[in-house]
Amino acid sequence: MAPLSRALIGCLLCAVTGVQAVTLFADNEARQELLNLRQRLATLERTLERNLQEESRSRRELADQLQSLSNAQTQEQARRKQIEQTLEALIKTTEEQARVGRGSLELLNQLEKLRQDLARLRGENEALRDFVAGFQRGLADLRQSQADLRNNIGGVQAGLNEVQRAVKDAGALEERLRKVEPVRVSLEGRDFEALPAELAAYDAAVKAFSSDDHKSAQALFEQFLLRYPGSAYRPWVHYWLGSSQQATEEFKAAQASLRTLLKDFPGHPRSADAMLALAGVQFDLKEPRPVVRKTLEDLIKAYPGTKAAAVARDRLAKLK
């Protein structure tokens, strides 16, 4: 490969790595923002509940005060009625005594008692007026407090609606992020992370190969390498691509794909199978028998005990 091509590939890999890092950073920021919104929603809900409780308590206090005022007015009316009756009786008695001209001292005493009762009544009336005035001031303050509380509740409700919309939007964002968030993959003893779309693309290509649709499989594997050049699936993709190319008798391309796997990913779980497939491609290309034999011998030596090595021994025995 020319130095310029290697440099270009290096730049592309760096760019992909940078995009992945930015995506991961954006994912973390989105999750933190969603957490903050949910916490704010919980706080606003608690505030709304507390304000509703305060309003309910204020209403109970107002009802109690109104009941107290009603009771005081009833008592005041009863006292007034009693005093009026007493005054009427005294006046009647005074008139009778004055008419008959007796009991002047008793009359004076009754008149004095009447003056005292009237003075007491005036004092009670004054106290009642003070009580009513104080109650009216308290009632005005309570109404203002209720108005402030309603405004506060309205503001909290508006904020709550805003946060709920934000949480809904954040939930939609979280769902979109989930579609691009890497997932854990375990394949033939190797664990790595892959994007959901990356996993789906690989599975679709392997499914096409398993259905003997080798042309479609070849196209899908080639697209995969272009779309995900830094994917951990690359060794498997090179193997299946080489196998698809061999099935469609594109032997030169198959040889290049298999050699890429053996060169870039030595010791990979598919390396032994790739060497066995490479020997088959060399045979199909009618390369000299010593070349094919050496590939099979190298396979037996590099990967003893594998199924591919056992097949290689059988082919060596039949190779002339």
C-alpha positions in Angstrom: 0.0 0.0 0.0 1.3 3.4 -0.9 2.3 5.8 1.9 -0.3 8.3 0.9 -3.1 5.6 1.1 -1.9 4.6 4.5 -1.9 8.2 5.7 -5.4 8.7 4.3 -6.7 5.5 6.1 -5.1 6.7 9.3 -6.8 10.1 9.0 -10.2 8.3 8.4 -9.7 6.1 11.4 -8.8 9.1 13.6 -12.0 10.9 12.3 -14.1 7.9 13.1 -12.6 7.6 16.6 -13.3 11.3 17.1 -16.9 10.9 16.0 -17.4 8.0 18.4 -15.9 10.0 21.3 -18.2 13.0 20.5 -21.2 10.6 20.3 -20.3 9.1 23.7 -19.9 12.6 25.2 -23.3 13.7 23.7 -24.9 10.5 25.1 -23.6 11.3 28.6 -24.8 14.9 28.4 -28.2 13.8 27.3 -28.6 11.3 30.1 -27.5 13.9 32.7 -29.9 16.5 31.3 -32.7 13.9 31.5 -31.8 13.1 35.1 -31.8 16.8 35.9 -35.2 17.3 34.3 -36.7 14.4 36.2 -35.3 15.7 39.5 -36.8 19.2 38.8 -40.1 17.6 38.0 -40.1 15.7 41.3 -39.3 19.0 43.2 -42.1 20.9 41.4 -44.6 18.1 42.2 -43.7 18.2 45.9 -44.0 22.0 45.9 -47.4 21.8 44.2 -48.6 19.3 46.8 -47.3 21.4 49.7 -49.1 24.5 48.3 -52.3 22.6 47.9 -52.1 21.5 51.5 -51.5 25.1 52.6 -54.5 26.3 50.7 -56.6 23.6 52.2 -55.5 24.6 55.7 -56.2 28.2 54.9 -59.7 27.4 53.8 -60.3 25.4 57.1 -59.0 28.4 59.1 -61.3 30.8 57.2 -64.3 28.5 57.8 -63.5 28.4 61.5 -63.3 32.2 61.7 -66.6 32.6 59.9 -68.2 30.2 62.3 -66.8 32.2 65.2 -68.2 35.4 63.8 -71.6 33.8 63.2 -71.7 32.5 66.8 -70.6 36.0 68.2 -73.3 37.7 66.2 -75.9 35.2 67.4 -74.9 35.8 71.0 -74.9 39.5 70.5 -78.4 39.4 69.1 -79.6 37.3 72.1 -78.1 39.8 74.6 -79.7 42.7 72.8 -83.0 40.9 72.9 -82.7 40.2 76.6 -81.7 43.8 77.4 -84.5 45.2 75.3 -86.9 43.0 77.2 -85.4 44.1 80.5 -85.7 47.7 79.5 -89.3 47.3 78.4 -90.1 45.7 81.7 -88.4 48.4 83.8 -90.0 51.2 81.8 -93.4 49.6 82.3 -92.7 49.2 86.0 -91.4 52.8 86.3 -94.5 54.1 84.6 -96.8 52.2 86.9 -94.9 53.3 90.0 -94.8 56.9 88.9 -98.5 56.7 88.3 -99.3 55.5 91.8 -96.6 57.8 93.3 -94.8 55.2 95.5 -91.4 53.5 95.6 -89.4 56.5 94.6 -86.2 55.0 96.1 -86.7 51.7 94.4 -87.4 53.5 91.2 -84.1 55.4 91.4 -82.3 52.1 92.0 -83.9 50.5 89.0 -83.1 53.5 86.9 -79.4 53.3 88.0 -79.3 49.6 87.2 -80.8 50.4 83.9 -78.0 52.9 83.2 -75.4 50.4 84.2 -77.0 47.8 81.9 -77.0 50.3 79.0 -73.3 51.2 79.7 -72.4 47.5 79.7 -74.3 47.0 76.5 -72.5 49.9 74.8 -69.1 48.4 76.0 -70.0 45.0 74.6 -71.1 46.5 71.3 -67.8 48.4 71.1 -65.9 45.2 71.8 -68.0 43.4 69.2 -67.3 46.2 66.6 -63.5 45.9 67.4 -63.7 42.1 67.0 -65.6 42.4 63.7 -63.1 45.0 62.4 -60.1 42.8 63.4 -61.8 39.8 61.8 -62.4 41.8 58.6 -58.7 42.8 58.4 -57.7 39.2 59.0 -60.2 38.1 56.3 -58.7 40.6 53.8 -55.2 39.3 54.6 -56.4 35.7 54.2 -58.0 36.5 50.8 -54.7 38.2 49.7 -52.8 35.1 50.9 -55.1 32.9 48.9 -54.7 35.1 45.8 -50.9 34.9 46.2 -51.2 31.1 46.7 -53.3 30.7 43.6 -50.8 32.7 41.6 -48.0 30.6 43.1 -49.9 27.4 42.3 -50.5 28.7 38.7 -46.8 29.4 38.3 -45.8 26.0 39.7 -48.3 24.3 37.4 -47.0 26.2 34.4 -43.4 25.2 35.4 -44.6 21.6 36.0 -46.2 21.5 32.5 -43.0 22.9 31.0 -40.9 20.3 32.8 -43.3 17.5 31.8 -42.9 18.6 28.2 -39.2 18.7 28.6 -39.1 15.2 30.1 -41.3 13.9 27.3 -38.9 15.5 24.8 -35.9 14.1 26.7 -37.6 10.6 26.7 -37.9 10.8 23.0 -34.3 11.9 22.8 -33.3 9.0 25.1 -35.1 6.6 22.8 -33.2 8.0 19.8 -30.0 7.7 21.7 -30.7 4.1 22.6 -30.8 3.4 18.9 -27.2 4.6 18.4 -25.9 3.6 21.8 -23.3 0.8 21.6 -24.4 -2.6 22.8 -22.3 -5.5 24.2 -21.6 -8.3 21.7 -20.1 -11.7 22.4 -19.0 -13.6 19.2 -16.9 -16.7 19.1 -15.2 -16.0 22.4 -14.6 -12.3 21.7 -16.4 -9.5 23.6 -16.7 -6.0 22.1 -19.1 -3.1 21.6 -21.1 -2.3 18.5 -23.7 0.1 17.4 -27.2 -1.4 16.9 -27.2 -0.4 13.2 -23.8 -2.0 12.9 -25.0 -5.3 14.5 -28.1 -5.3 12.3 -26.0 -4.8 9.1 -23.7 -7.6 10.0 -26.6 -10.0 10.8 -28.3 -9.1 7.5 -25.2 -9.9 5.6 -24.6 -13.2 7.4 -28.2 -14.2 6.9 -27.9 -13.6 3.1 -24.8 -15.8 3.1 -26.5 -18.5 5.0 -29.4 -18.4 2.5 -26.8 -19.0 -0.3 -27.5 -15.5 -1.7 -23.8 -15.0 -2.1 -24.1 -12.0 -4.5 -26.2 -10.1 -2.0 -24.0 -11.2 0.9 -20.9 -10.0 -1.0 -22.5 -6.6 -1.6 -23.7 -6.3 2.0 -20.2 -7.2 3.4 -18.5 -4.7 1.1 -21.0 -1.9 2.2 -20.3 -2.9 5.8 -16.5 -2.3 5.4 -17.2 1.1 3.9 -19.7 2.2 6.5 -17.9 0.8 9.6 -14.2 0.8 8.8 -13.2 0.7 12.5 -15.7 -2.0 13.5 -14.7 -5.0 15.7 -16.7 -7.1 13.2 -14.0 -6.5 10.5 -12.2 -9.9 10.9 -15.4 -11.8 10.5 -16.6 -9.6 7.6 -13.3 -10.2 5.7 -13.8 -14.0 6.3 -17.4 -14.1 5.1 -16.6 -11.7 2.2 -13.8 -13.9 1.0 -16.1 -17.0 1.3 -18.9 -15.1 -0.7 -16.4 -14.1 -3.4 -15.1 -17.7 -3.6 -18.7 -18.9 -4.0 -19.3 -16.5 -6.9 -15.9 -17.6 -8.4 -14.2 -14.2 -7.8 -11.1 -16.0 -6.7 -8.6 -13.1 -6.8 -10.9 -10.9 -4.7 -11.5 -13.8 -2.3 -7.7 -14.4 -2.0 -7.2 -10.7 -1.1 -10.0 -10.7 1.5 -8.7 -13.8 3.2 -5.1 -12.6 3.2 -6.3 -9.3 4.8 -7.8 -11.2 7.7 -4.6 -13.3 8.2 -2.4 -10.3 8.0 -4.3 -7.8 10.1 -5.8 -10.2 12.6 -3.4 -13.0 13.4 -4.7 -15.5 16.0 -8.3 -14.6 15.4 -10.9 -17.4 15.9 -11.5 -17.3 12.1 -7.8 -17.4 11.1 -7.6 -21.2 10.8 -10.8 -21.3 8.7 -9.4 -18.4 6.6 -6.2 -20.4 5.9 -8.2 -23.4 4.9 -10.4 -21.3 2.6 -7.2 -19.7 1.2 -5.8 -23.1 0.2 -9.1 -23.8 -1.5 -8.9 -20.5 -3.5 -5.3 -21.2 -4.5 -6.4 -24.6 -5.8 -9.3 -23.0 -7.7 -6.8 -20.5 -9.2 -4.7 -23.5 -10.3 -1.6 -22.2 -8.4 1.3 -24.7 -8.2 0.6 -27.6 -5.9 3.6 -26.7 -3.6 2.0 -23.4 -2.9 -1.3 -25.0 -1.9 0.6 -27.7 0.1 2.6 -25.0 2.0 -0.6 -23.2 3.0 -2.1 -26.4 4.4 1.1 -27.3 6.2 1.3 -23.8 7.7 -2.3 -24.2 8.8 -1.5 -27.5 10.6 1.5 -26.0 12.2 -0.1 -22.7 13.3 -3.4 -24.1 14.5 -2.9 -27.7 15.7 -5.9 -29.4 17.2 -8.5 -27.3 15.3 -11.1 -28.7 13.0 -9.6 -26.8 10.1 -6.2 -28.5 10.8 -7.9 -31.9 10.6 -9.4 -31.1 7.3 -6.1 -29.8 6.1 -4.5 -33.1 6.9 -7.1 -34.9 4.8 -6.5 -32.6 1.9 -2.8 -33.0 2.1 -3.2 -36.7 1.9 -5.3 -36.4 -1.3 -3.1 -33.6 -2.8 -0.9 -34.9 -5.6 
